[in-house]
Amino acid sequence: MKPGPEYFERQYNNRLSIPNADDYDTRGVERSRATRARLRGHLDLAYGSTSRERIDLFPAARANAPIMSFIHGGFWRARDKSEFTYIAEPFVAEGITVALVEYDLVPAVTVEVIVTQMLAAHAWLYRHAGQYGADPSRLFVVGHSAGGHLAAMMAAADWADYTPDGRPLHLPANMIKGTYALSGLFDLEPLLNISFNAQIGLDSESAKCTSPITYRPRLPVPLRTAVGALESDEFKRQSRLIAERWPHCVKGHMEVPGTNHLAMAEVLADPQSELHQSVRTMVLAR
């Protein structure tokens, strides 16, 4: 028998199952504020015309550093790049330029629009990151939760055919060198059953056209996935599903011990964690 809405609500509404969930938000804001006081960066670089079409770029000290773009989660309806500045600091110290990318939120825009904004943001990074001392030919995308969904959509994009406003940008087909999706969402159809889809605004058609599993990347863009051991069965299923649908892309999966959904971003920022080291290895590999 097909699970009912109550099942999907429990599976995807992480704040129902994580004690003191708001503490993660508060901690991220405080850590990020302190990080911005220490770390040299270029804040709110515009890649589009709206107030949230912005990128915070934190260059590594060395020239021609690889670029790691980080896309935050929040079910496309919440959070802000400024809450995740703390993630940048350890990677910058390791010689990686970090870009925190932002997008408009539902219900002001649709998930489809957010995907197009992320296409524009990463095209901007490829075309302009060299001005900040980075190497645009080494562009990697990391995302958490809804950000993991968006990272996978970047892997699926046909960059050579990307023509915003009908203008060809002549981007290389292999513009994205690798992606890492933490607690990613790759099949959006189950979200039709959750209460806050009233804000997200998905229907059957839009859930299908914005689900990474609907697509098969032309190129074997490496995708690695990770999920917390304390996450729900559905979040774990999502990572298994993308591995089944994209066997030519998925290069590995990690289950992070003792970790819930909201803690994944903090683990990413811990240089001693296996997750952080795995992402670092991906970005620094030649």
C-alpha positions as CSV (number, residue, x, y, z in Angstrom):
1,M,0.0,0.0,0.0
2,K,1.3,3.5,-0.9
3,P,2.3,5.6,2.1
4,G,0.0,8.4,3.0
5,P,0.7,12.1,3.7
6,E,1.5,11.5,7.3
7,Y,4.4,9.2,6.3
8,F,5.9,11.7,4.0
9,E,5.5,14.5,6.5
10,R,7.5,12.6,9.0
11,Q,10.1,11.7,6.5
12,Y,10.8,15.1,5.0
13,N,9.9,17.6,7.8
14,N,13.2,17.3,9.6
15,R,12.3,19.8,12.3
16,L,9.7,17.3,13.6
17,S,12.4,14.8,14.5
18,I,15.5,16.8,15.4
19,P,15.5,18.2,19.0
20,N,16.5,21.9,19.3
21,A,16.4,22.3,15.5
22,D,16.5,26.0,15.8
23,D,19.9,25.8,17.6
24,Y,21.5,24.8,14.3
25,D,20.2,28.0,12.7
26,T,21.4,30.2,15.5
27,R,24.8,28.5,15.6
28,G,25.3,28.9,11.9
29,V,24.4,32.6,12.0
30,E,26.8,33.3,14.9
31,R,29.7,31.3,13.4
32,S,29.2,33.0,10.0
33,R,29.2,36.5,11.5
34,A,32.5,35.7,13.2
35,T,33.9,34.2,10.0
36,R,33.1,37.3,8.0
37,A,35.0,39.4,10.5
38,R,38.2,37.3,9.9
39,L,37.9,36.1,6.2
40,R,38.6,38.4,3.2
41,G,35.8,38.1,0.8
42,H,33.8,39.9,-1.9
43,L,30.2,40.0,-0.8
44,D,27.0,40.2,-2.8
45,L,28.5,40.0,-6.3
46,A,25.6,40.3,-8.7
47,Y,25.0,37.5,-11.3
48,G,21.4,38.7,-12.0
49,S,19.0,41.6,-11.4
50,T,17.1,40.5,-8.2
51,S,18.3,41.3,-4.7
52,R,19.0,37.7,-4.0
53,E,20.8,36.9,-7.2
54,R,24.1,37.3,-5.5
55,I,27.3,35.4,-4.7
56,D,29.7,35.8,-1.8
57,L,33.2,34.9,-3.0
58,F,36.1,34.0,-0.7
59,P,39.4,33.7,-2.6
60,A,42.1,31.4,-1.6
61,A,45.6,32.9,-1.0
62,R,47.2,31.0,-3.9
63,A,46.7,31.9,-7.5
64,N,44.6,29.7,-9.8
65,A,42.9,28.0,-7.0
66,P,40.0,25.6,-7.8
67,I,36.5,26.9,-7.0
68,M,34.0,25.2,-4.8
69,S,30.5,26.6,-5.1
70,F,28.2,25.9,-2.1
71,I,24.4,25.9,-2.4
72,H,22.4,26.0,0.8
73,G,19.2,24.1,1.6
74,G,15.9,25.1,3.2
75,F,13.5,23.4,0.8
76,W,13.9,26.4,-1.6
77,R,11.8,28.5,0.8
78,A,14.2,29.5,3.6
79,R,17.8,30.3,4.6
80,D,20.4,32.6,3.2
81,K,24.0,32.3,2.0
82,S,25.1,34.6,4.9
83,E,24.2,31.8,7.4
84,F,26.8,29.5,5.9
85,T,29.9,31.6,5.6
86,Y,31.5,29.4,8.3
87,I,31.7,26.6,5.7
88,A,34.1,28.6,3.6
89,E,36.8,29.2,6.1
90,P,38.4,25.7,6.3
91,F,38.3,25.2,2.6
92,V,39.9,28.6,1.9
93,A,42.7,27.7,4.3
94,E,43.2,24.5,2.2
95,G,43.7,26.5,-1.0
96,I,40.2,26.4,-2.4
97,T,38.3,29.5,-3.5
98,V,34.7,29.2,-2.1
99,A,31.6,30.8,-3.6
100,L,28.4,30.9,-1.6
101,V,25.6,31.3,-4.1
102,E,22.1,32.7,-3.4
103,Y,18.7,32.4,-5.1
104,D,15.2,33.7,-4.8
105,L,12.8,31.7,-2.6
106,V,9.4,30.1,-3.1
107,P,6.6,31.1,-3.3
108,A,7.9,34.4,-4.8
109,V,9.4,32.3,-7.6
110,T,9.0,28.6,-8.6
111,V,11.6,25.9,-8.2
112,E,12.0,26.0,-12.0
113,V,13.0,29.6,-11.8
114,I,15.5,28.8,-9.0
115,V,17.1,26.1,-11.2
116,T,17.5,28.8,-14.0
117,Q,19.1,31.1,-11.4
118,M,21.6,28.5,-10.4
119,L,22.5,28.0,-14.1
120,A,23.1,31.8,-14.4
121,A,25.1,31.8,-11.2
122,H,27.5,29.1,-12.3
123,A,27.9,30.5,-15.8
124,W,28.8,33.8,-14.1
125,L,31.4,32.0,-11.9
126,Y,33.0,30.4,-14.9
127,R,33.2,33.7,-16.8
128,H,34.3,35.9,-13.9
129,A,36.1,33.9,-11.2
130,G,39.4,34.4,-13.0
131,Q,39.1,38.1,-12.1
132,Y,39.4,37.0,-8.4
133,G,42.5,34.8,-8.9
134,A,40.6,31.5,-9.3
135,D,40.8,28.9,-12.0
136,P,37.4,28.7,-13.8
137,S,38.4,25.4,-15.5
138,R,38.2,23.7,-12.0
139,L,34.7,24.5,-10.9
140,F,33.0,22.1,-8.5
141,V,29.5,22.3,-6.9
142,V,28.5,21.2,-3.4
143,G,25.0,21.5,-2.1
144,H,23.0,20.5,1.0
145,S,19.4,19.2,0.9
146,A,17.6,21.4,-1.6
147,G,21.0,22.7,-2.5
148,G,22.0,19.1,-3.2
149,H,19.1,19.0,-5.6
150,L,20.4,22.1,-7.3
151,A,23.9,20.7,-7.4
152,A,22.6,17.7,-9.3
153,M,20.7,19.9,-11.7
154,M,24.0,21.6,-12.5
155,A,25.6,18.2,-13.3
156,A,22.7,17.5,-15.6
157,A,22.8,20.8,-17.5
158,D,23.9,21.0,-21.2
159,W,26.3,23.8,-20.7
160,A,27.4,23.9,-24.3
161,D,23.8,24.6,-25.3
162,Y,23.1,27.1,-22.5
163,T,21.7,30.2,-24.1
164,P,20.1,32.6,-21.6
165,D,17.9,35.1,-23.4
166,G,18.7,33.4,-26.6
167,R,22.4,34.5,-26.3
168,P,25.0,31.7,-26.7
169,L,27.7,31.9,-24.0
170,H,29.9,29.3,-25.6
171,L,30.6,27.5,-22.4
172,P,32.4,24.2,-22.4
173,A,30.3,21.1,-22.1
174,N,32.3,19.9,-19.1
175,M,32.2,23.3,-17.3
176,I,31.3,21.5,-14.0
177,K,34.1,19.2,-13.0
178,G,32.4,17.5,-10.1
179,T,29.5,17.7,-7.7
180,Y,28.7,16.6,-4.1
181,A,25.2,16.4,-2.9
182,L,24.7,16.2,0.9
183,S,21.2,14.9,1.9
184,G,20.1,15.6,-1.7
185,L,16.6,15.6,-3.2
186,F,16.6,13.9,-6.6
187,D,13.0,12.8,-6.9
188,L,10.6,15.6,-6.0
189,E,7.3,13.7,-6.5
190,P,7.1,12.7,-2.8
191,L,7.1,16.3,-1.8
192,L,3.6,16.7,-3.3
193,N,2.4,15.0,-0.1
194,I,4.0,17.3,2.5
195,S,2.3,20.2,4.2
196,F,4.8,22.9,3.2
197,N,4.3,22.1,-0.5
198,A,1.7,24.8,-0.2
199,Q,4.7,27.2,-0.2
200,I,6.9,25.2,-2.6
201,G,4.1,25.0,-5.1
202,L,5.0,21.8,-6.9
203,D,2.5,19.9,-9.0
204,S,3.0,16.6,-10.8
205,E,4.4,18.3,-13.9
206,S,6.8,20.7,-12.2
207,A,7.9,17.9,-9.8
208,K,8.9,15.8,-12.8
209,C,10.6,18.5,-14.8
210,T,12.7,19.7,-11.8
211,S,13.7,16.2,-10.6
212,P,17.3,15.2,-11.5
213,I,16.2,11.6,-12.0
214,T,14.2,12.8,-15.0
215,Y,17.4,13.6,-16.8
216,R,20.5,11.7,-17.8
217,P,23.6,13.8,-18.0
218,R,25.3,13.6,-21.4
219,L,28.7,13.6,-19.8
220,P,29.7,11.5,-16.9
221,V,30.0,14.4,-14.5
222,P,31.2,12.9,-11.2
223,L,28.5,13.1,-8.5
224,R,29.2,11.9,-5.0
225,T,26.4,11.7,-2.4
226,A,26.3,11.7,1.4
227,V,23.6,11.3,4.0
228,G,23.5,11.3,7.8
229,A,23.1,8.0,9.5
230,L,20.3,9.5,11.6
231,E,18.3,10.8,8.6
232,S,15.0,9.4,7.5
233,D,14.5,6.4,5.2
234,E,13.3,8.7,2.4
235,F,16.5,10.9,2.4
236,K,18.5,7.7,2.3
237,R,16.3,6.4,-0.6
238,Q,16.9,9.5,-2.5
239,S,20.6,8.9,-2.7
240,R,20.1,5.2,-3.6
241,L,17.8,6.3,-6.4
242,I,20.2,8.8,-8.1
243,A,22.9,6.1,-8.0
244,E,20.5,3.7,-9.9
245,R,19.5,6.4,-12.4
246,W,22.9,7.9,-13.0
247,P,25.3,5.0,-12.8
248,H,27.7,6.7,-15.2
249,C,28.0,9.7,-12.9
250,V,27.7,8.6,-9.3
251,K,31.2,7.8,-8.0
252,G,30.6,7.1,-4.3
253,H,28.3,7.5,-1.3
254,M,29.0,8.1,2.3
255,E,26.7,7.6,5.3
256,V,27.9,10.0,8.1
257,P,27.8,8.3,11.5
258,G,25.7,9.9,14.3
259,T,24.6,12.8,12.1
260,N,21.1,14.2,11.4
261,H,20.0,16.2,8.5
262,L,20.6,19.7,9.9
263,A,24.1,18.7,11.3
264,M,25.4,17.8,7.8
265,A,26.5,21.4,7.1
266,E,28.5,21.5,10.3
267,V,30.2,18.2,9.5
268,L,31.1,19.6,6.1
269,A,32.9,22.5,7.8
270,D,34.9,20.2,10.2
271,P,38.3,19.7,8.6
272,Q,38.7,16.5,10.7
273,S,35.6,14.9,9.4
274,E,35.6,12.2,6.7
275,L,33.0,14.2,4.8
276,H,35.1,17.4,4.7
277,Q,38.2,15.4,3.6
278,S,36.2,13.7,0.8
279,V,34.9,17.0,-0.6
280,R,38.4,18.5,-0.3
281,T,39.9,15.5,-2.2
282,M,37.4,15.9,-5.0
283,V,38.1,19.6,-5.4
284,L,41.9,19.4,-5.2
285,A,42.3,16.4,-7.4
286,R,44.0,16.9,-10.7
